[in-house]
Amino acid sequence: MTAAHARATCRHDCPAAATHAAHHDRLLLVDVDVDELLALIEMAVTWHELDYSDQDVIGPAAWQSFAETHEWSDPERAERAFSLALDIVGRTLVDPPARTSRARVIALVRG
């Protein structure tokens, strides 16, 4: 989908709109624009790998409240998008569980 579709709107006075206007407007499209949805997921995946400190973006700490304080064209899709992005960011903070054994490769028999 494209930005021509209806976009989400702010429910209240939105501080993110004032401090990060361009990224705010892009995030408003995650429920209707596949490219913006992918951009959010890419940011989540790379959040702990890249330095976003000099970028004018809304970070993961604000994503949940951002999602809750806007009215979406597709509220369920917006909730899924931000929940998935937050889950991705959160998973990189947790050490993977220790493996007790390694998987074995089983040879396939051609018959």
C-alpha positions as a printed NumPy array, in Angstrom:
array([[  0.   ,   0.   ,   0.   ],
       [  1.097,   3.569,  -0.351],
       [  0.986,   6.8  ,   1.581],
       [ -2.111,   7.715,  -0.454],
       [ -4.138,   5.534,   1.898],
       [ -5.651,   7.01 ,   5.038],
       [ -3.049,   7.624,   7.689],
       [ -3.292,   7.394,  11.428],
       [ -3.904,  10.512,  13.46 ],
       [ -2.778,  11.713,  16.871],
       [ -5.319,  11.356,  19.664],
       [ -3.707,  13.941,  21.928],
       [ -1.024,  16.569,  21.757],
       [  1.802,  14.36 ,  20.517],
       [  5.319,  15.225,  21.734],
       [  6.849,  12.959,  19.076],
       [  5.248,  15.064,  16.346],
       [  7.103,  18.122,  17.637],
       [ 10.463,  16.502,  18.362],
       [ 10.726,  13.971,  15.507],
       [  8.252,  15.206,  12.896],
       [  9.558,  13.301,   9.854],
       [  9.894,   9.956,  11.638],
       [  6.578,  10.536,  13.407],
       [  4.852,  10.929,  10.036],
       [  6.537,   7.798,   8.679],
       [  5.492,   5.745,  11.718],
       [  1.908,   6.871,  11.184],
       [  1.925,   4.781,   8.006],
       [  3.059,   1.402,   9.38 ],
       [ -0.462,   0.002,   9.246],
       [ -1.063,   0.954,   5.591],
       [  2.352,   1.161,   3.899],
       [  4.464,  -1.975,   3.566],
       [  7.668,   0.015,   3.05 ],
       [  7.171,   1.873,   6.33 ],
       [  6.292,  -1.348,   8.118],
       [  9.524,  -2.887,   6.853],
       [ 11.466,   0.227,   7.861],
       [ 10.165,  -0.149,  11.427],
       [ 11.13 ,  -3.832,  11.516],
       [ 14.575,  -3.063,  10.061],
       [ 15.105,  -0.423,  12.725],
       [ 14.112,  -2.917,  15.415],
       [ 16.512,  -5.541,  14.059],
       [ 19.419,  -3.112,  13.884],
       [ 18.668,  -1.003,  16.964],
       [ 21.452,  -2.569,  19.061],
       [ 23.868,  -2.841,  16.133],
       [ 23.78 ,   0.669,  14.676],
       [ 24.242,   4.045,  16.332],
       [ 20.98 ,   5.964,  15.995],
       [ 22.025,   8.691,  18.459],
       [ 22.534,  11.296,  15.732],
       [ 19.385,  10.289,  13.827],
       [ 16.09 ,  12.116,  14.192],
       [ 14.058,   9.024,  15.085],
       [ 11.616,   7.837,  17.697],
       [ 13.299,   4.962,  19.524],
       [ 11.882,   1.717,  20.898],
       [ 11.329,   3.179,  24.366],
       [  8.523,   5.296,  22.889],
       [  6.999,   2.833,  20.417],
       [  4.36 ,   1.382,  22.725],
       [  3.057,   4.758,  23.849],
       [  3.247,   5.992,  20.247],
       [  1.062,   3.098,  19.124],
       [ -1.411,   3.69 ,  21.94 ],
       [ -1.782,   7.449,  21.407],
       [ -2.682,   7.361,  17.729],
       [ -5.807,   6.302,  15.89 ],
       [ -4.992,   3.861,  13.111],
       [ -6.633,   2.958,   9.82 ],
       [ -6.042,  -0.683,  10.787],
       [ -5.595,  -0.756,  14.59 ],
       [ -4.943,  -4.494,  14.728],
       [ -2.166,  -4.29 ,  12.129],
       [ -0.581,  -1.297,  13.893],
       [ -0.64 ,  -3.148,  17.21 ],
       [  0.946,  -6.2  ,  15.605],
       [  3.624,  -4.082,  13.904],
       [  4.728,  -2.26 ,  17.036],
       [  4.45 ,  -5.393,  19.21 ],
       [  6.64 ,  -7.319,  16.785],
       [  9.172,  -4.486,  16.594],
       [  9.334,  -4.268,  20.392],
       [  9.699,  -8.03 ,  20.67 ],
       [ 12.612,  -7.959,  18.221],
       [ 14.383,  -5.186,  20.141],
       [ 13.76 ,  -6.98 ,  23.427],
       [ 15.077, -10.314,  22.216],
       [ 18.495,  -8.883,  21.438],
       [ 18.847,  -7.946,  25.103],
       [ 18.323, -11.482,  26.324],
       [ 21.094, -14.049,  26.077],
       [ 19.989, -17.116,  24.164],
       [ 19.421, -20.177,  26.331],
       [ 22.404, -22.457,  26.717],
       [ 22.175, -25.554,  24.591],
       [ 22.453, -28.812,  26.397],
       [ 23.216, -30.745,  23.247],
       [ 23.875, -30.031,  19.628],
       [ 21.526, -31.073,  16.892],
       [ 22.587, -33.995,  14.713],
       [ 22.427, -34.075,  10.974],
       [ 20.619, -37.166,   9.789],
       [ 21.657, -38.534,   6.422],
       [ 18.828, -38.933,   3.958],
       [ 18.582, -42.318,   2.295],
       [ 17.731, -42.213,  -1.367],
       [ 15.605, -45.027,  -2.43 ]])
